[in-house]
Structures are given as structure tokens and as C-alpha cells.
Amino acid sequence: MTYIIGFCIGAILGLTGAGGSVVALPLLVGLLALPVQTAAGMSLGAVAMAAAIGLMARLRSGEIVWLPGLYFALIAIAALPLGSYLNHRLPETLLLGLFSLLVITVAVRLWRQATDQPEATAVVRAGGGSAEVKPPICRFTHGKPGPRCFLQLGLAAILAGVLSGVFGVGGGFVIVPVLIFLTGISVHQAVATSILVISLVAGSGFVLFVVSGGSTDLNLLLPIAVGGIVGMLVGTGLARYLAGPTLQKLFAVVMVLLAIGVLIQTLVKG
């Protein structure tokens, strides 16, 4: 069962650049009966390992946009302790409900963009052109980003870091749409860059979890991580054969399904 859970985490992460940890939480809590805090820490560890393998697999693709990815990751990591603090202070039901609404809102916007403006998901590479309907705030692929760009990316990174600390997620559901909307890069580039960010943020979150005295069972973590690595490689391979709009719609559907699952879990607990 742990291998299957890990495979699901890695496959979704490899395909969409997000969703791995959010899938892990309900599976680890519901199927393995782990406490929420333990499940959050374990999912971060498994996702970090799977994302690191996925990152190595994408290094040769040239799809990773390094500057926004590293900038986003550093700020998100700095915000992790705040999320961890809120995790112990705010009602879990309120947090999960707001989290689900946020995910659904972003997913609807992504679906609409892929349907109404499919050209906005076209691949954008250095030196190449793109048929953009609305100019992005940031231009990391062909242009010099300004202060407004870094400010908005920084605010989004703080949100991702706080959510990572609160829910034990990698933050990909925030990273991918933010990169698409603010920078104008393609969904394939956003997914690849998101995996870079997740490997750093989830890894840092797992270290924080262990240092703060979190319970880590290697007999559970290692099978989940192995399954996650296999799933990551499979998902990364499949993503190469999906067009930008198709992949973006798939990401939106995954986000909605995850949000519905979290809402149901919240209502049952409530």
C-alpha cells in the first residue's frame, strides 16, 4: 500500500508539478491511520525525494527557468517557520476549508485560460517569440524583470511557504499558476521550475519537521519515497507527450479533485 501511495504522489507531481503532498495527506491519514502532523512531515520527505529525482530528469530539457525558481524557493523557505507556527494556532477545519476554496479558484482560472487562450500556454524559450494575449508582469525568458515582478513573486512565495508549513505541502498548486500568470512561461516550463522549487521547499520543510522533534518512521518513509520516485519518472515521461493546454487542463482537474477530497475530509471531521 505504501508503494502505491508513493507512486500516486510521484506520478501527479511529475505530470503537473503539484499536488503530490495534497494527495499524500488524505491517503496517509485515511489508509495508514497516521496522525495529521506525522503524515504532513512524512509527505514532505517523500515529495522532496521524488522531486529531486524529477529535477535531475528535467535538467537536460532546458525547461527550468532558474532565476524565478531559486528566488521563489529561498523566500518560501524563509516563510516555512511562520506556517509551522500557524499550524499549531489556527483551527484545522478553517484552514482546510480556505485552502480548498483557494485551490478551486485557481483551478477554474487555469481551465478558462487553457480553453479561451490556448496560445498562452505555448512554449516560450529564450530568443523565441510567443503569442501572448496579455503581457506578463515578469519576462524571465526574453526581457529584464523589474521590481514589481520580484515583489509579486515574493508575495506568492511567502504564501507558498506559509501553506507548506501549515499543511505539509510542497506548494506546487501555488507555484505553477503563479509562474504561468506572472512570468508568461509555458505550462511545461512552469511544471519543471515548480519541481525545482518543491525539491528545495519540501526538503527544507522535512528537515524542519525532523529538527523540531517530528516522528519519522523509515519503514514507512522509504517505501513511499521509492514509489514516489518511480511515479515521478512515469509522470515526467507522460508529460512530454501532452500539449500545453491539455497539461494545464489536467492540472486544473487534479486541483479540483484534490480540493473536493480535502473539503469532504474537513466536513467529516467537522
N, C-alpha and C positions, 0 to 999 in steps of 0.2 A: 504493500500500500504506500509506503514512504517513497519508493522509487516512482510510482505513478504520480504522486503529488508533486515530486520534484520535476518530473517530465512536463507536467502541465504548466508549472511555473516557468520553466525554461523555454518551452515552445511559445507561449504567449509573449514572453519578453523578447524572444528572437524575432517574432513576426511584427510586433507592434512597438517595441521599445518601451513598453509599460505594462502594468497590470499584474506582474509576477507576484509581488508581495500581497496585493489585494486579493488575489486568488488563494495565496498560501494561508492567510489568516483564517478564513472560514473553513478551509479544509483541515488545517491543523487543530483548530478548536473543535470542529464538528465531528471529524473522523477519528482523531487521535486523543480527543478529550484533554488537550493541553490548556493550561491557564492562558489568558489572553496575553499577558506580558511576556510569558515564556515563548508563546507562539510568534509574537512580534519580533523578538530577538532572534529566534531560530530562522524565521523567514528572511530577515536581513542578511544573516550569514549565508544562507543558501543562494539568495539572489545575488549577493556580492560575488560569490564564486562563479555562478553561471554567467553573470555579466562580464567578468574578467575574461572568461573563455570566449564569449561572444565578441568582446573588444578585440582580442587577438585575431579572431577570424575576419574582422572587418578592417584591419589595419591596411591591407593591400588594396582595398576597394577605392580608397580616396574619398569616401563619403563623409568621413568625420570632419566636422568644422571645429578646429581645436580651440580657437580663441574664445568664442562664446561658451563652449563646453567646459573649459577649465575655469573660466570666470564664474560661471553658474555653479560649478561644483564647490569651489572654495567658499562662496558666500553661503550656499546651502549647508555645508559642513559647519560653518560658524553658527548657524541658526539651530542646529540639532539640539543643543542643551535646553534651549527655550521650549522646544517641542516636548522634550522629555519632562520638563517641569510641568507643563500644562497637562501632560498625560496623567499626572497624579493629582491634579487640582480640579479639572472640569468634568462634569457628568459625561460618562461614556455614551449614553443614549443621545445627548445633544450633539456631541462631536460627530458620531457616526451619521446622524441624520443630516447635518450640514455638509458633511463630506460627500454623501450620496447625491445631494442636490447639486453640489458643485460639479461633480463628475458628469451628471446627466446634462447640465447646461453646456459644458464644454463639448460633450459628445454631439449634441444637437447642432452646435455651430460647425463642428468639423464635417458632419454629414452634409449640411447645407452647402458648405464651401466645395466639397468634392462633387456635389450634384450640380450646383449652379455655376461654379467656376472651376471646372476640372483642369483648366490650363494653369491654375495657381499651384497645382501640385506637381507640375513638370519639373524635371531635374534642372537645377541651376548650378553651374560649375564656374570656377574661376576663369574669366576670359570669355565666358559664353553668355548668350542672351537668354531672356525668359519673357514669356507673355504674361506679365503680371497685370491683374485688373486694378489692384490698389497697391501703391508703392509701400514697401515695408518700412518700419521705423529704422531698422538696422540693415546694413548692407555689408555683411562679412565676406561675401563671395565676390562682389565686384563693387568696391567702394569703401570709404572710410567711415566707420561708425562714430557717432557723436555722443555727447554727454547724455542726451535724452535716451539714447539706446541703452547705455550702460545702466542708467537709473532704473528703467523699466525692467531690464533683465535682472538687475539686482533685487528689485522688489519681488519679482516672480521666484527668484532663487531663495529668498527668505521664506516665502510661502511654502516652497517645496521642502526646505529644510525643516521647518516647523512641523509640517504634516508628516515628514519622515520620523521625527521624534515622537509625535503623538501617536501615530498609527503603526509605526514599524514598516512603512512602505518606502520604496526607492524613490518615489516622486515622479516617475515617468509619465503618469497621466497629466501632470502639470508641465513637465519639461517639453514633451513632444508638441502639444498645441502652442505653447509659448514660443518655441523656436520657429514654428511654421508661421504664426501670425506676426511676430515681431521682426524676424530676420528675412523672411521671404525664401528660405531654403526649401528644398523639396522634402516630401514626407520621408523618402529614403534617407536623406542626409539627416533629418531630424531624428529618425529612429537610431541611426548609427551614433550620432552625437549624444543622444539620450542614454545609450548603453555605456558610453564613456562616463557620463555624469553619475549614473546609477552605480557603476562599479566603485566609484570613489565615495559617494554618499552612503550607500548601503554598507560598504566596508567600514567606513568611519562609525556609522551607527552601530554596527555589530561590535566593534571594539569598545565603544562607549557602554554598550549593554553588558559586555563581559567585565569591564573595569568597575562598573557600578554594582557588581555582585549578582548579575543575572544568571539564571540556571541554564547551563549548556550541556545537553546530552549528546555526546558524539555518536552514540549508536543510532540516534535519530537524524542528526545533522548530516552525517556523511552520506547515507543513502539518499537523502533529499537532495544534497548537493550533486551527487553523481547523476541522479535522474534529471536534475536541472541542467547540467552540462550537456547531456545527450539531447534534451529537449531544445536547448539553446541552439545547438548545431543544426538540428532539424528545422527549427523555425527560421533561422538565418538563411538556410538553403532555399526554403519555400518562398521567402520574401523576395528573392531575386527574380522570381517569375511572376510577380504581381505588379501591375501598373500602379502608379502613384494614387490615382483616385480610388482604385479598388482597395489598396492597402489602407488608405485613410478611412474609407467606409468600414473596413474590417475593424480598424482600431476603434471607431465610434461605436460599433455594435458591441465589441468586447467591453468597452467602458460602461455602456448602459446595462449590460448583463451583470457586470460586477456591482454596479450601484444598486440594482434591484436586489441582488443577493445580500448586500450589506443592509439595505432597508428592511428586508424580511427578517434578517437576523436581529436587527435592532428592535423591531416590533415584537418579535417573540420574546426577547429578553425583557422588553418593557412591560 
